[in-house]
Amino acid sequence: MREYAYNHEKGKLPPTLARIDFLNEVDRKALDAILNNSALVEFEFGETIVREGDDSREFYILLKGEVQVAKDGRPVALVSRQGELLGEQAALKGGNRSASLTAATHCFLLKVKPEFLDDLSGRQRTAYELVLYRFLSELLARRLDKTSERVAELEAKLGDQPGTGR
């Protein structure tokens, strides 16, 4: 893993980050606070990004590559969509990480440290949280759809098995 300090022009997004819906919807003051407390991180194939059970609160935005999500050591998802948030649950609710993240390919992420919230006024923080929660609800709805499809596929396969009582 390599981590690079992220320097940006105040109030502006570079082209790579301008394609990230979440960052485009955040108030400019909040955007500056986020980017001032962020770093670009690079992972090679197989490197661990976060470990299930760790106590850390930063979250990540996938810029390039693929990330494997694993629960209890078993793969549960492969994330490849640019702009996808990773590790957001620990950032929102605190506590230990609920899953492990591993680089499935060479990848780049924006690591967002939660300290940026300290730089926001109460009003800006509320505006940021509204954008974040709306974005996360859409993300979680997409993930739930994928999970539902997978459960339906598995149920169909089980239904075709002799001796399952179906």
PAKOL-521045 format. One record per residue: residue in one letter; x, y, z of N, C-alpha, C, O in turn. Coordinates in steps of 0.1 Angstrom, whole numbers, padded with zeros to 4 digits, always signed. Example, Ala and Ser with C-alpha at 12.3 -4.5 7.8 and 13.67 -1.06 7.14 Angstrom:
<sites>
a+0132-0057+0078+0123-0045+0078+0132-0033+0078+0142-0033+0085;s+0128-0022+0071+0137-0011+0071+0129+0000+0079+0134+0011+0080;
</sites>
This chain:
<sites>
m+0008-0012+0000+0000+0000+0000+0009+0012+0000+0019+0013+0007;r+0005+0022-0008+0012+0035-0009+0001+0045-0006-0010+0045-0012;e+0005+0055+0002-0005+0066+0005+0002+0079+0001+0013+0081+0004;y-0006+0087-0006-0001+0100-0011-0010+0111-0005-0022+0110-0005;a-0003+0122+0000-0011+0133+0004-0019+0138-0007-0014+0139-0019;y-0031+0143-0004-0040+0148-0015-0040+0163-0014-0045+0169-0004;n-0035+0170-0024-0036+0185-0025-0045+0188-0036-0045+0183-0047;h-0054+0198-0033-0064+0202-0043-0065+0217-0043-0061+0224-0033;e-0071+0222-0054-0074+0236-0055-0087+0239-0048-0097+0232-0051;k-0087+0248-0038-0099+0250-0030-0112+0252-0039-0112+0260-0048;g-0122+0245-0035-0135+0246-0042-0136+0240-0055-0147+0241-0062;k-0126+0232-0059-0126+0226-0073-0123+0211-0072-0116+0207-0063;l-0129+0204-0081-0126+0189-0082-0118+0187-0094-0121+0192-0105;p-0107+0179-0093-0100+0175-0106-0109+0166-0114-0118+0160-0108;p-0106+0164-0127-0115+0156-0136-0118+0142-0130-0129+0137-0131;t-0108+0135-0124-0110+0122-0119-0121+0122-0108-0130+0113-0108;l-0120+0131-0099-0130+0132-0088-0143+0138-0092-0153+0136-0086;a-0143+0146-0103-0155+0152-0107-0165+0142-0113-0177+0145-0114;r-0161+0130-0116-0170+0120-0121-0177+0112-0109-0185+0103-0111;i-0173+0115-0097-0179+0109-0085-0191+0116-0081-0190+0127-0075;d-0203+0110-0082-0216+0117-0079-0216+0122-0065-0220+0134-0063;f-0211+0114-0055-0212+0118-0041-0204+0131-0039-0209+0140-0032;l-0192+0133-0045-0184+0145-0043-0190+0157-0050-0189+0168-0045;n-0197+0155-0061-0204+0166-0068-0216+0172-0061-0219+0183-0063;e-0222+0164-0052-0234+0168-0045-0231+0175-0032-0240+0180-0026;v-0219+0174-0028-0215+0180-0014-0213+0195-0016-0207+0199-0025;d-0217+0202-0006-0215+0217-0005-0200+0219-0006-0192+0211-0001;r-0196+0230-0013-0182+0233-0016-0173+0234-0003-0162+0230-0003;k-0179+0240+0008-0171+0241+0020-0169+0226+0026-0158+0223+0030;a-0179+0218+0025-0178+0204+0030-0168+0197+0021-0160+0189+0026;l-0169+0199+0008-0159+0193-0002-0145+0196+0002-0136+0187+0002;d-0142+0209+0005-0128+0213+0008-0124+0206+0021-0113+0201+0022;a-0133+0205+0031-0130+0198+0044-0127+0183+0041-0118+0178+0047;i-0135+0177+0033-0133+0163+0029-0120+0161+0023-0112+0152+0027;l-0117+0169+0012-0104+0167+0005-0092+0171+0013-0081+0165+0011;n-0093+0180+0022-0082+0184+0031-0079+0172+0041-0068+0172+0046;n-0088+0164+0043-0086+0152+0052-0086+0139+0045-0090+0129+0051;s-0082+0139+0033-0082+0127+0024-0068+0124+0019-0059+0133+0020;a-0066+0112+0015-0053+0108+0009-0057+0099-0002-0066+0091-0002;l-0048+0099-0013-0049+0089-0023-0042+0076-0019-0030+0078-0014;v-0048+0065-0020-0041+0053-0016-0041+0043-0028-0051+0042-0035;e-0030+0036-0029-0028+0027-0040-0025+0013-0034-0017+0011-0025;f-0032+0003-0039-0031-0011-0034-0028-0020-0046-0033-0018-0057;e-0019-0029-0043-0016-0040-0053-0025-0052-0051-0031-0053-0040;f-0027-0060-0061-0035-0072-0060-0032-0080-0047-0020-0082-0044;g-0042-0083-0040-0041-0091-0028-0038-0084-0015-0039-0090-0004;e-0035-0071-0016-0033-0063-0004-0046-0060+0004-0056-0058-0002;t-0045-0061+0017-0057-0058+0026-0058-0043+0027-0049-0036+0030;i-0071-0039+0025-0074-0025+0026-0079-0022+0041-0074-0014+0048;v-0089-0030+0045-0093-0031+0059-0096-0045+0063-0100-0053+0054;r-0095-0048+0076-0097-0061+0081-0110-0061+0089-0112-0052+0097;e-0118-0071+0087-0130-0073+0095-0126-0073+0110-0116-0080+0114;g-0133-0066+0118-0130-0066+0132-0122-0054+0137-0121-0050+0148;d-0114-0048+0127-0106-0036+0130-0115-0025+0135-0127-0024+0132;d-0109-0016+0143-0116-0004+0149-0110+0008+0142-0101+0014+0147;s-0116+0011+0130-0111+0023+0123-0124+0030+0117-0134+0023+0114;r-0123+0043+0114-0135+0050+0110-0134+0056+0096-0144+0061+0091;e-0123+0056+0089-0122+0062+0076-0130+0054+0066-0132+0042+0068;f-0135+0060+0055-0141+0053+0045-0134+0056+0032-0125+0065+0031;y-0137+0048+0022-0129+0049+0009-0139+0051-0003-0150+0047-0002;i-0134+0058-0013-0141+0060-0025-0133+0053-0036-0121+0057-0038;l-0138+0043-0043-0131+0036-0053-0129+0045-0065-0139+0050-0071;l-0117+0047-0069-0114+0055-0081-0111+0047-0093-0115+0050-0104;k-0104+0036-0091-0100+0027-0102-0096+0013-0096-0090+0012-0086;g-0101+0002-0103-0098-0011-0099-0110-0018-0094-0121-0014-0095;e-0107-0030-0087-0117-0038-0081-0113-0042-0067-0101-0044-0064;v-0123-0042-0058-0121-0046-0044-0130-0057-0040-0142-0057-0043;q-0124-0067-0034-0132-0079-0029-0136-0076-0015-0128-0072-0007;v-0149-0079-0012-0155-0077+0001-0157-0091+0006-0163-0100+0000;a-0152-0094+0019-0153-0107+0025-0159-0106+0039-0155-0097+0046;k-0167-0115+0042-0173-0116+0056-0170-0130+0061-0172-0140+0055;d-0164-0130+0073-0160-0143+0079-0151-0151+0070-0151-0163+0070;g-0142-0144+0063-0133-0150+0054-0138-0155+0040-0131-0160+0032;r-0151-0153+0038-0158-0157+0026-0161-0145+0017-0167-0136+0022;p-0157-0146+0004-0161-0135-0005-0176-0133-0006-0183-0143-0007;v-0181-0120-0005-0195-0118-0006-0198-0108-0017-0209-0107-0022;a-0188-0100-0022-0190-0091-0033-0177-0087-0039-0167-0087-0033;l-0178-0082-0052-0167-0077-0059-0172-0063-0063-0181-0062-0071;v-0165-0053-0059-0168-0039-0062-0159-0033-0073-0147-0034-0071;s-0165-0028-0084-0157-0023-0094-0162-0010-0100-0156-0004-0109;r-0173-0005-0094-0179+0007-0099-0172+0019-0094-0171+0021-0082;q-0167+0028-0103-0160+0040-0099-0170+0048-0091-0181+0050-0094;g-0164+0054-0080-0173+0062-0071-0180+0055-0060-0186+0061-0051;e-0179+0042-0060-0185+0033-0049-0178+0036-0036-0166+0037-0035;l-0187+0038-0025-0181+0040-0012-0178+0026-0006-0186+0016-0008;l-0168+0025+0002-0163+0013+0008-0160+0016+0023-0154+0026+0025;g-0164+0008+0032-0161+0010+0046-0170+0021+0052-0167+0026+0063;e-0181+0024+0046-0189+0035+0050-0197+0032+0063-0201+0041+0070;q-0200+0019+0066-0207+0015+0078-0200+0019+0090-0206+0024+0100;a-0187+0016+0091-0179+0019+0102-0178+0034+0104-0178+0039+0115;a-0177+0042+0093-0177+0056+0094-0190+0062+0099-0190+0072+0107;l-0201+0056+0096-0214+0061+0100-0217+0057+0115-0221+0065+0123;k-0215+0044+0118-0220+0040+0131-0209+0037+0141-0211+0034+0153;g-0196+0038+0137-0185+0035+0146-0184+0020+0148-0191+0012+0141;g-0176+0017+0157-0174+0002+0161-0165-0004+0151-0158+0002+0143;n-0165-0017+0152-0155-0025+0144-0160-0028+0130-0172-0027+0127;r-0151-0030+0121-0154-0033+0107-0162-0046+0106-0159-0056+0112;s-0172-0045+0097-0181-0057+0096-0176-0066+0085-0182-0077+0083;a-0167-0062+0077-0162-0070+0066-0147-0066+0063-0143-0055+0067;s-0140-0075+0055-0127-0072+0051-0127-0067+0036-0136-0071+0029;l-0118-0058+0033-0117-0054+0019-0103-0057+0014-0093-0054+0021;t-0102-0063+0003-0089-0067-0003-0089-0062-0018-0099-0063-0025;a-0077-0058-0022-0076-0053-0036-0076-0066-0045-0068-0075-0044;a-0086-0066-0054-0088-0077-0063-0080-0075-0076-0077-0084-0084;t-0076-0062-0078-0067-0058-0089-0059-0047-0083-0061-0042-0072;h-0050-0042-0091-0043-0030-0087-0053-0019-0086-0061-0017-0096;c-0054-0011-0075-0065-0002-0074-0060+0011-0067-0051+0011-0060;f-0068+0022-0070-0066+0035-0063-0079+0038-0056-0090+0037-0062;l-0078+0044-0044-0090+0048-0037-0087+0062-0030-0075+0065-0028;l-0097+0069-0028-0096+0081-0020-0100+0077-0006-0111+0073-0003;k-0090+0079+0004-0093+0075+0018-0097+0088+0025-0090+0098+0025;v-0109+0088+0030-0115+0099+0037-0115+0097+0052-0121+0088+0057;k-0108+0106+0058-0107+0105+0073-0118+0113+0079-0121+0124+0075;p-0125+0108+0090-0136+0114+0095-0134+0128+0102-0143+0135+0105;e-0121+0131+0104-0118+0144+0111-0123+0156+0103-0124+0167+0108;f-0126+0154+0090-0131+0166+0082-0144+0171+0088-0147+0183+0086;l-0152+0163+0095-0164+0168+0101-0161+0179+0111-0170+0188+0113;d-0150+0179+0118-0146+0189+0127-0145+0203+0121-0146+0213+0128;d-0142+0204+0108-0140+0216+0101-0153+0223+0096-0153+0234+0091;l-0165+0216+0098-0177+0221+0093-0186+0227+0104-0185+0223+0116;s-0193+0237+0100-0203+0243+0109-0215+0233+0111-0216+0224+0104;g-0223+0236+0121-0235+0227+0123-0244+0226+0111-0248+0215+0107;r-0246+0237+0104-0254+0237+0092-0247+0229+0080-0254+0222+0073;q-0234+0231+0079-0227+0224+0068-0227+0209+0071-0228+0201+0062;r-0225+0206+0084-0225+0192+0087-0238+0185+0084-0238+0174+0079;t-0249+0192+0087-0262+0187+0085-0264+0185+0070-0269+0174+0065;a-0260+0195+0062-0261+0194+0047-0253+0182+0042-0258+0175+0033;y-0241+0181+0047-0232+0170+0043-0239+0156+0046-0239+0147+0038;e-0244+0155+0058-0250+0142+0063-0262+0139+0054-0264+0127+0051;l-0270+0149+0050-0282+0146+0042-0277+0141+0028-0283+0131+0024;v-0267+0146+0022-0262+0141+0010-0256+0127+0012-0259+0118+0004;l-0248+0125+0022-0242+0112+0025-0253+0102+0027-0252+0091+0021;y-0263+0105+0035-0274+0095+0038-0282+0091+0026-0286+0080+0024;r-0285+0102+0018-0292+0099+0005-0284+0090-0004-0289+0080-0010;f-0271+0093-0005-0262+0086-0014-0261+0071-0009-0261+0062-0016;l-0259+0070+0005-0258+0057+0011-0271+0049+0009-0270+0036+0007;s-0282+0055+0010-0295+0048+0009-0296+0042-0005-0301+0031-0007;e-0292+0050-0015-0292+0045-0029-0282+0033-0031-0285+0023-0037;l-0270+0035-0025-0260+0024-0025-0265+0011-0019-0264+0001-0024;l-0271+0013-0007-0276+0001+0000-0288-0005-0007-0289-0018-0007;a-0296+0003-0014-0307-0003-0022-0301-0011-0033-0307-0022-0036;r-0291-0006-0040-0285-0014-0051-0279-0027-0045-0280-0038-0052;r-0272-0026-0034-0266-0038-0028-0277-0048-0024-0275-0060-0025;l-0288-0043-0019-0299-0052-0015-0305-0059-0027-0309-0071-0026;d-0307-0051-0038-0312-0057-0050-0303-0069-0055-0307-0080-0058;k-0289-0067-0055-0280-0077-0058-0281-0089-0049-0281-0101-0054;t-0282-0087-0036-0283-0097-0026-0296-0105-0029-0296-0118-0028;s-0307-0098-0031-0320-0105-0034-0319-0114-0046-0324-0125-0046;e-0313-0109-0057-0311-0117-0069-0303-0129-0066-0306-0140-0070;r-0292-0128-0058-0284-0139-0054-0291-0149-0046-0290-0161-0049;v-0299-0145-0037-0307-0154-0028-0317-0161-0037-0319-0173-0036;a-0324-0154-0046-0333-0161-0055-0327-0171-0064-0332-0182-0066;e-0315-0168-0069-0307-0178-0077-0304-0191-0068-0305-0202-0073;l-0299-0188-0056-0296-0200-0047-0308-0208-0044-0307-0220-0043;e-0319-0201-0041-0331-0208-0038-0336-0217-0050-0341-0228-0049;a-0335-0211-0062-0338-0218-0074-0329-0231-0076-0334-0241-0079;k-0316-0229-0073-0307-0241-0074-0311-0251-0064-0311-0263-0067;l-0314-0247-0052-0317-0257-0041-0330-0264-0045-0332-0275-0042;g-0340-0257-0051-0352-0262-0055-0351-0273-0065-0359-0282-0066;d-0340-0273-0073-0337-0283-0083-0330-0295-0078-0328-0304-0085;q-0326-0294-0065-0318-0305-0060-0327-0316-0055-0337-0314-0048;p-0324-0329-0058-0332-0340-0053-0331-0341-0038-0320-0339-0033;g-0341-0344-0031-0341-0346-0017-0342-0333-0009-0340-0334+0003;t-0345-0322-0015-0346-0310-0007-0360-0307-0002-0363-0298+0005;g-0370-0316-0007-0383-0314-0002-0391-0303-0010-0401-0298-0005;r-0386-0299-0021-0392-0288-0029-0397-0293-0042-0403-0286-0050;
</sites>
